[in-house]
Amino acid sequence: MKTERLLLILIVLVASCNIERETSVNLMTPPNYYIGEIDVESTTMVGKEWLIKNSGRAKLKIDSIKLSCDCLKVMYDSTHQVKPNGILPFRVLIPTEKEPGDFYREIMIYGNFKNSPLVLTLEGSFVSTI
């Protein structure tokens, strides 16, 4: 009986620790973004900013980011954790290609939130007006 009680208490403690470390996120903007047609002669870089809201009870921590292309530049404050109900601006820039054509890029954000990774996409077309 004592062993069963201790085991039950241990399970509750472990479960409560896991709940406090994991959080939830909501995007304030859609995850998929179509930039449209980008003129390669007049633009050197284009991008999109997503707002990631910490909708859980624990601080949001980004562990790692994986990009489908090394050409992408990611900008966010990686030095702090986002408090519950806080918002993390997350910006992705893509340089324009010299050759016209369509593009599709994925950004995978891993962290201490449910349904990790969060997948964002950028797509569009590089066009030449010459």
Protein Blocks (a to p, Z undefined) as FASTA:
>chain_A
ZZmmmmmmmmmmmmmmmmmmpccdddfbdfbdcebjadfklpcbdcdddddddfbfbdcd
dfbdcdfbfkbccdddfkbccdehiacdddddddddfbgcddddddddddfbehiacddd
dddddddfZZ
